[in-house]
Amino acid sequence: MEASPSPQQSNVTAYGATTVAVITLEAFAGMWVNAFIVCVLCIAWVKKKMWNSNEKILLLLGCSRIRFACFAWVYQFISIIYPNILHVQTILQLLASCAAVFNYSNLWVSACLCGFYCIKIANFRNSFFIYLKGKVDRMVPWLLLGSEIVAWAMGIVIYDLHETLQRNNITATCQGNFWEVTITKDIHLLFSCFLSGLVFALPFLAVMFSAVFLLFSLWRHKRTMQTSSMKDLSMDAHIRAMKSVLSFLVMYSINFVCLVLTIIYAMKKENIITLLIYIYLFAFPGVHSLILIFSNPKLEKAMLKILSYMKCEFFTKWEL
């Protein structure tokens, strides 16, 4: 008679092994890219003993994405290789809530970055916009603090939701009151989905409006330059900011669709659509950070220097 596997034993299919391999590669690549941003900014701080507002946002964004990639990878690795471990209530709640905290932190800080680009670079004569442009550097620390508070609050909500659902599952098994348990589950799920969607949609709206304002500002600025037959360096700043904001808007939209699809395909784990969704979700932090690197002159210079050094080392070893 064949013994059943213990909770510590793994029972990995070919699909599971492929998924683990892909998300591991993407997660560690994303962590390396964001660690590069954090290291460059920390070295710059050691040299000049200060960060500007843009660097503060990029630093927190890089830290959030490193932690999100780490916790999301651990959760997916355990759920695929050792799924029975997630039956332990505390482990499931902690991993889910920590991944949610850093995911929301990533999204809100990214929205702060897009809004900062818009206010700093766009040219409007509106008095309120001029006021924001003068005060935005002082507002950045408070915006980042607010983003972290929202992220941790959502982590507490998700932790409480998992605890409630777990407790109701136990109650249903013991007492058999399935109708009452189902109603309770539906209320908590509805509240959680509504709150998660609202907190997820707000930074998306901020990014969308930032992109629209920057596009309009760029169009006005270009038309003014053509009329006066003059060249202006702010055109390059507009274009760099637009690349960052539009890339995040596009990737954010796809990310939202993927998160919705993870709910739809939650009960159908082993299929190609789920694999493609996870590929994108784990690629998102690293790919967008790469775009930010090549949109920032200081980070781009450091990256090109490292790539040039690695290229020289590679050809030197090849010749030997």
C-alpha positions as CSV (number, residue, x, y, z in Angstrom):
1,M,0.0,0.0,0.0
2,E,1.4,3.4,-1.1
3,A,2.0,5.9,1.7
4,S,0.4,9.3,1.4
5,P,2.9,12.2,1.3
6,S,3.4,14.2,4.5
7,P,2.9,17.9,4.6
8,Q,6.6,18.4,4.4
9,Q,7.0,16.3,1.2
10,S,6.7,18.0,-2.2
11,N,4.6,16.7,-5.0
12,V,5.7,18.9,-7.9
13,T,4.3,18.5,-11.5
14,A,6.1,19.5,-14.6
15,Y,3.8,22.6,-14.7
16,G,4.8,23.5,-11.1
17,A,8.5,23.0,-11.8
18,T,8.3,25.3,-14.9
19,T,6.4,28.0,-12.9
20,V,8.9,27.9,-10.1
21,A,11.8,28.2,-12.5
22,V,10.3,31.1,-14.4
23,I,9.1,33.2,-11.4
24,T,12.4,32.5,-9.6
25,L,14.4,33.9,-12.5
26,E,12.1,36.9,-12.8
27,A,11.9,37.6,-9.1
28,F,15.7,37.5,-8.6
29,A,16.3,39.6,-11.7
30,G,13.8,42.2,-10.4
31,M,15.4,42.2,-7.0
32,W,18.8,42.8,-8.7
33,V,17.6,45.7,-10.8
34,N,15.9,47.4,-7.8
35,A,18.9,46.7,-5.6
36,F,21.0,48.5,-8.2
37,I,18.8,51.6,-7.9
38,V,19.0,51.5,-4.1
39,C,22.8,51.0,-4.1
40,V,23.4,53.9,-6.6
41,L,21.2,56.2,-4.6
42,C,22.9,55.2,-1.3
43,I,26.4,55.8,-2.8
44,A,25.2,59.2,-4.0
45,W,24.0,60.0,-0.5
46,V,27.4,59.1,1.0
47,K,29.0,61.5,-1.4
48,K,26.8,64.5,-1.0
49,K,24.9,63.7,2.3
50,M,21.5,64.4,0.9
51,W,18.7,63.2,-1.5
52,N,16.5,65.2,-3.7
53,S,12.7,64.5,-3.9
54,N,13.1,62.3,-7.0
55,E,15.8,60.2,-5.3
56,K,13.7,59.8,-2.1
57,I,10.8,58.4,-4.2
58,L,13.0,56.1,-6.2
59,L,14.7,54.8,-3.1
60,L,11.5,53.9,-1.4
61,L,10.1,52.4,-4.6
62,G,13.2,50.2,-5.0
63,C,13.0,49.0,-1.4
64,S,9.2,48.2,-1.8
65,R,9.8,46.3,-5.0
66,I,12.6,44.2,-3.5
67,R,10.5,43.2,-0.5
68,F,7.4,42.5,-2.7
69,A,9.4,40.3,-5.0
70,C,10.9,38.5,-2.0
71,F,7.6,37.8,-0.2
72,A,5.6,37.0,-3.4
73,W,8.3,34.5,-4.5
74,V,8.3,32.8,-1.1
75,Y,4.5,32.6,-1.2
76,Q,4.4,31.1,-4.7
77,F,7.4,28.8,-4.0
78,I,5.7,27.3,-0.9
79,S,2.3,27.1,-2.5
80,I,3.7,25.1,-5.5
81,I,6.4,23.0,-3.8
82,Y,5.0,22.5,-0.3
83,P,1.3,23.5,-0.5
84,N,0.4,21.8,2.8
85,I,2.5,24.3,4.7
86,L,0.0,27.0,3.8
87,H,-2.7,25.1,5.8
88,V,-0.9,26.5,8.9
89,Q,-3.0,29.6,9.6
90,T,-0.3,32.0,10.7
91,I,2.0,31.3,7.8
92,L,-0.7,31.9,5.2
93,Q,-1.9,35.1,6.8
94,L,1.6,36.6,7.3
95,L,2.8,35.8,3.7
96,A,-0.4,37.1,2.1
97,S,-0.5,40.3,4.2
98,C,3.2,41.1,3.7
99,A,3.0,40.5,0.0
100,A,-0.1,42.8,-0.1
101,V,1.6,45.5,1.9
102,F,4.6,45.8,-0.4
103,N,2.5,45.4,-3.5
104,Y,0.3,48.4,-2.5
105,S,3.4,50.3,-1.4
106,N,4.9,49.7,-4.9
107,L,1.8,50.9,-6.6
108,W,1.2,54.0,-4.5
109,V,4.9,55.1,-4.5
110,S,5.0,54.7,-8.3
111,A,1.9,56.9,-8.5
112,C,3.7,59.5,-6.3
113,L,6.6,59.4,-8.7
114,C,4.4,60.0,-11.7
115,G,2.6,62.8,-9.9
116,F,6.0,64.4,-9.0
117,Y,7.1,64.3,-12.6
118,C,3.9,65.9,-13.7
119,I,4.0,68.8,-11.2
120,K,7.8,69.4,-11.6
121,I,8.0,69.3,-15.4
122,A,4.6,70.4,-16.7
123,N,4.1,74.1,-17.5
124,F,0.7,75.5,-16.6
125,R,-0.2,79.1,-15.5
126,N,-2.9,78.0,-13.1
127,S,-2.4,79.5,-9.7
128,F,-3.0,76.2,-7.8
129,F,-0.6,74.3,-10.1
130,I,2.1,77.0,-9.5
131,Y,1.5,76.7,-5.8
132,L,1.9,72.9,-6.0
133,K,5.1,73.3,-8.0
134,G,6.6,75.4,-5.3
135,K,5.5,73.1,-2.4
136,V,6.0,69.7,-4.0
137,D,9.4,69.1,-2.5
138,R,8.0,69.6,1.0
139,M,5.0,67.4,0.2
140,V,7.0,64.4,-1.0
141,P,7.9,63.0,2.5
142,W,4.3,63.3,3.6
143,L,3.0,61.6,0.4
144,L,5.5,58.7,0.9
145,L,4.4,58.4,4.5
146,G,0.8,58.4,3.5
147,S,1.5,55.7,0.9
148,E,3.1,53.5,3.5
149,I,0.2,54.0,6.0
150,V,-2.3,53.0,3.3
151,A,-0.2,49.9,2.4
152,W,0.1,48.7,6.0
153,A,-3.6,49.4,6.6
154,M,-4.4,47.2,3.6
155,G,-2.1,44.5,4.9
156,I,-4.0,44.5,8.2
157,V,-7.3,44.2,6.3
158,I,-6.1,41.2,4.3
159,Y,-4.6,39.6,7.4
160,D,-8.0,39.9,9.2
161,L,-9.8,38.6,6.1
162,H,-7.7,35.4,6.0
163,E,-8.2,34.9,9.7
164,T,-12.0,35.3,9.4
165,L,-12.3,32.9,6.5
166,Q,-10.1,30.4,8.3
167,R,-12.2,30.6,11.4
168,N,-15.4,30.3,9.5
169,N,-14.1,27.2,7.7
170,I,-13.4,25.6,11.1
171,T,-16.8,26.6,12.4
172,A,-18.6,25.2,9.4
173,T,-16.8,21.9,9.8
174,C,-17.7,21.7,13.5
175,Q,-21.3,23.0,13.5
176,G,-22.5,22.5,9.9
177,N,-24.1,25.9,9.7
178,F,-23.1,26.4,6.0
179,W,-25.7,29.1,5.1
180,E,-24.6,31.5,7.9
181,V,-20.9,30.8,7.1
182,T,-21.5,31.5,3.4
183,I,-23.2,34.8,4.1
184,T,-20.3,35.8,6.4
185,K,-17.8,34.9,3.8
186,D,-19.6,36.8,1.1
187,I,-19.8,39.9,3.2
188,H,-16.1,39.8,4.0
189,L,-15.1,39.0,0.5
190,L,-17.3,41.8,-0.9
191,F,-15.8,44.3,1.5
192,S,-12.3,43.1,0.9
193,C,-12.7,43.2,-2.9
194,F,-14.3,46.6,-2.9
195,L,-11.6,48.1,-0.6
196,S,-8.8,46.4,-2.5
197,G,-10.2,47.6,-5.8
198,L,-10.6,51.2,-4.5
199,V,-7.1,51.4,-3.1
200,F,-5.8,49.9,-6.3
201,A,-7.7,52.2,-8.6
202,L,-6.8,55.5,-6.9
203,P,-3.1,55.4,-7.8
204,F,-4.1,54.3,-11.3
205,L,-6.2,57.4,-11.7
206,A,-3.3,59.5,-10.4
207,V,-1.0,58.0,-13.1
208,M,-3.6,58.5,-15.8
209,F,-4.2,62.2,-14.9
210,S,-0.4,62.7,-14.7
211,A,0.0,61.3,-18.2
212,V,-2.8,63.4,-19.6
213,F,-1.4,66.6,-18.1
214,L,2.1,65.9,-19.2
215,L,0.9,65.2,-22.8
216,F,-1.0,68.4,-22.9
217,S,1.9,70.3,-21.4
218,L,4.3,68.7,-23.9
219,W,2.0,69.6,-26.8
220,R,1.7,73.2,-25.7
221,H,5.4,73.5,-25.1
222,K,6.2,72.1,-28.6
223,R,3.8,74.4,-30.3
224,T,5.3,77.4,-28.5
225,M,8.8,76.4,-29.5
226,Q,7.7,76.0,-33.2
227,T,6.1,79.4,-33.1
228,S,9.1,81.2,-31.6
229,S,11.7,79.1,-33.5
230,M,13.7,78.5,-30.3
231,K,15.1,75.4,-28.7
232,D,14.5,74.6,-25.0
233,L,16.1,72.0,-22.8
234,S,12.8,71.4,-21.0
235,M,11.6,69.5,-24.1
236,D,14.0,66.7,-23.2
237,A,12.8,66.7,-19.6
238,H,9.2,66.4,-20.9
239,I,10.1,63.5,-23.1
240,R,11.9,61.6,-20.4
241,A,9.1,62.1,-17.9
242,M,6.5,61.0,-20.6
243,K,8.4,57.8,-21.2
244,S,8.4,56.9,-17.5
245,V,4.7,57.9,-16.9
246,L,3.3,56.3,-20.1
247,S,5.3,53.1,-19.6
248,F,3.9,52.8,-16.1
249,L,0.4,53.6,-17.2
250,V,0.5,50.8,-19.9
251,M,2.1,48.3,-17.5
252,Y,-0.2,49.3,-14.7
253,S,-3.2,48.6,-16.9
254,I,-1.9,45.2,-17.9
255,N,-1.1,44.5,-14.2
256,F,-4.6,45.3,-13.2
257,V,-6.0,42.9,-15.8
258,C,-3.6,40.2,-14.6
259,L,-4.7,40.6,-11.0
260,V,-8.4,40.3,-12.0
261,L,-7.5,37.2,-14.0
262,T,-5.8,35.6,-11.0
263,I,-9.2,35.8,-9.2
264,I,-11.0,34.3,-12.2
265,Y,-8.5,31.5,-12.6
266,A,-7.9,30.9,-8.9
267,M,-9.5,27.5,-9.0
268,K,-7.7,26.5,-12.2
269,K,-4.1,26.6,-11.2
270,E,-2.4,24.4,-13.8
271,N,-3.0,26.1,-17.2
272,I,-1.0,28.2,-19.6
273,I,-3.1,31.4,-18.8
274,T,-2.2,31.3,-15.1
275,L,1.5,30.7,-16.0
276,L,1.5,33.8,-18.4
277,I,-0.2,35.9,-15.7
278,Y,2.5,35.0,-13.1
279,I,5.2,35.7,-15.7
280,Y,3.9,39.2,-16.2
281,L,3.2,39.9,-12.5
282,F,6.7,38.9,-11.5
283,A,8.3,40.8,-14.5
284,F,6.4,44.0,-13.8
285,P,8.6,45.4,-10.9
286,G,11.9,44.7,-12.7
287,V,10.9,45.8,-16.2
288,H,9.4,49.1,-15.0
289,S,12.5,49.7,-12.8
290,L,14.7,49.2,-15.9
291,I,12.6,51.9,-17.7
292,L,13.1,54.2,-14.8
293,I,16.9,53.6,-14.8
294,F,17.2,54.6,-18.5
295,S,14.9,57.6,-17.9
296,N,17.2,58.9,-15.2
297,P,20.6,60.3,-16.4
298,K,22.4,59.4,-13.1
299,L,21.1,55.8,-13.0
300,E,21.6,55.3,-16.7
301,K,25.2,56.5,-16.5
302,A,25.9,54.0,-13.6
303,M,24.2,51.2,-15.4
304,L,26.1,51.8,-18.7
305,K,29.3,51.9,-16.7
306,I,28.6,48.5,-15.1
307,L,27.6,47.0,-18.4
308,S,30.7,48.3,-20.1
309,Y,32.9,46.9,-17.3
310,M,31.2,43.5,-17.5
311,K,31.6,43.5,-21.3
312,C,35.3,44.3,-21.0
313,E,35.8,41.5,-18.4
314,F,33.9,39.0,-20.6
315,F,36.0,39.7,-23.7
316,T,39.2,39.7,-21.7
317,K,38.4,36.2,-20.3
318,W,37.3,35.0,-23.8
319,E,40.6,36.1,-25.3
320,L,42.5,34.3,-22.6
